[in-house]
Amino acid sequence: MPVNRSPRATWLRRSTAVLAVLPVLTLAACGYGSKSDSDDADGGTKVAAGAKKTDGLDSVRIGYFGNLTHATALVGNQKGFFQKELGATKAKYAVFNAGPSEIEALNSGSVDIGWIGPSPAINGYTKSRGKSLRIVSGSASGGVKLVVNPKKVKSLDDLEGKKIATPQLGNTQDVAFLNWIAERGWKVDAQSGKGDVTVVRSDNKVTPDAFKAGSLDGAWVPEPTASKLVAEGGKVLLDEASLWPDKKFVITNVVVRAAFLKEHPKAVEAVLRASVETNKWINANPDAAKESANRQLEKDSGKALPAEVLDPAWKSITLLDDPLAATLNTEADHAVKAGLLEKPDLKGIYDLTLLNKVLKAEGGSTVDAAGLGTQ
């Protein structure tokens, strides 16, 4: 049975106090901070001479996180794939640290299309009753691990009584870990994190230092945080991918403003062509793609990842076009089962029409919305 990678705590229903902090909690499957750090930047290539505008637009605003699980956007920007497909329509970029900030930017119209995790996507969709966005493609799978202090934790059974961090209350890794704990027969109060295992909600930015200081015995976290912990002496005890069928589960989607999709389908199609082209290039040139992603990370954040973190983190992430819709549905179902999510109506959250058009044109196989499509 796959681990419960649930939607974010925006839907936690047990107390108004929890609800008050939920806008921050949608972040952690994708990024590190709780604040947006927008940075409009030009792409990796200039507009080609004689190029025409796509859908008559001056620009398309693309959002993503400075995170390896958003490698499609990082590489697509750095290599100029998006600009190439958009022609004379300028590709502009905004880099975010927080899921809620990207959803807010999408809702306000300051971002047209973006790379984002499953929980913020579900959050935005359900809060707007299906009016704000659509998932139009997949982007990445995997990249989540349980890393422990090998001196304190020798096996999975040793986790009882230990302090294990997750990024934030109710985020995808938090609920995944809570679900895994429950399946092993241990009891933990989801709200407080207290029980047979102590679940410590710790921002990914500070978790490595807390782990190094010995105040944490381990963490269930996304990359590159997991590899940062390993660099501090940690050991990977469990890769979440091993708990899912075919070792695949959604970690990053491509979402678009519903109104933008309706008004400018050619522009969305152009971005999706670039996304498919980028993933194809990444998978054909993994080493060059890794360096390209790291160069863009350095440009966006001012700091590149060291090889001891970059290399293992990169290996654990799979870049793909399939949104793995069935796993999104499973995540939502598990969140409901855990009592952390009111049953959402996700019918229509996917519109894969343009992606499948692009995939067909490339001679590839189409992908499925697992009954959650617009048609």
Residue, then its C-alpha position, 0 to 999 in steps of 0.5 A: m500500500p502506498v504511503n499517504r502523501s496527502p494534500r496540504a494542511t489548508w484543509l485540516r478541519r479540526s481547529t480554527a487555529v490550524l486553519a489560520v496557519l494553513p496558507v503557509l503549509t502548502l509549501a513543503a512538498c516543493g520548496y523551503g521557505s514560507k515566503s515568496d521570493s519572486d524574481d522576473a528574469d529573462g530566459g536563457t535565449k533571446v527572442a529569435a529574429g523574425a519570430k512571431k508572437t504566440d496568441g498575440l501575447d507580449s509575454v507569458r509569466i512562468g512560475y516555479f520553485g528553486n528546487l530540483t523537483h522543479a528541474t523541468a522549469l529550471v532547465g527549460n529556463q536555463k537552456g531557453f526551451f520555453q523562449k524558443e517555443l513562445g517565439a516573440t512572446k517573451a518568457k518571463y519567470a518568477v521564482f517562489n519559495a512558498g506554494p501559497s504565494e504561487i497560487e496567489a500569484l496565479n489567482s491574481g493573474s501575475v503568473d499564467i502557468g507554473w510548476i507546483g506540488p500536488s497539495p498546493a494544486i489541490n488546495g487552489y482547486t478546491k478553495s476556488r471550487g474548481k474555478s482557479l486552475r487546471i493541472v495540464s501536465g506532470s513534471a516530476s516523481g520521487g525525491v522523498k526519503l526518510v533519513v536517520n542518525p545511524k547511531k540512534v536508529k539502526s532499523l525502521d523498528d527503532l523509530e519508536g520513541k524517536k524525534i523525526a522531522t517533517p517539513q510542516l504540519g499537514n504537508t505531503q511528507d508530514v501526512a505520508f509519515l503519519n500514515w506510515i506510522a499508523e500502518r506500523g501500528w504506532k499511535v501519534d496525535a496528528q495535531s501535536g505530533k506526540g505519541d509513540v513517535t514524536v513528529v517534529r515540524s521543522d522548516n527544511k531550511v533549518t532541519p539540517d542544522a537541527f539534525k547536525a546538532g542532535s535535536l532530531d533523530g531523523a527526518w522524512v523530507p524531500e530533496p535536496t534536504a534529504s541529501k543535505l542530511v546524508a552529507e551531515g552523517g545521516k543514512v537513508l533508511l527508506d525511499e518513499a518511492s519504494l512504497w508506491p506501485d512502479k516506484k512512482f508518485v507525483i511530486t511536481n505538476v504543471v498548473v495553469r490559470a483556468a482563464f488563461l487556458k481558455e483564452h490562450p490555448k496556443a500559449v499553453e500548448a507552446v509551454l507544454r511543447a517546451s516542457v516535453e522537449t525539456n524533459k526529453w533533453i534532461n533524460a537524454n543528457p542527465d549529467a549536462a541537465k544536472e549542471s544546467a539545473n544547478r546553474q539556474l539554481e545558483k542564478d535564482s538563489g545565489k548559491a549552487l548545490p555542492a556535488e555531495v548534495l546535488d548528485p544523490a538528490w538528482k538521481s532520486i528524481t524522475l522527470l516525466d510528462d505523465p501527471l501520475a493522476a492516480t497517485l494524486n487521487t490516492e493521496a487525497d483519499h489517504a488524507v481523508k482517511a487520516g481525518l486531515l481532509e474533507k472529501p474533495d471533489l477533484k473531478g475536472i482538476y486535470d485538463l490533459t488535452l493539450l499535453n496529449k496533443v503535444l505527446k501525439a505530435e512527438g510520437g509518444s503515448t498519451v497520458d490518463a487523468a484517472g477519472l479526474g479530467t475535464q472530459 
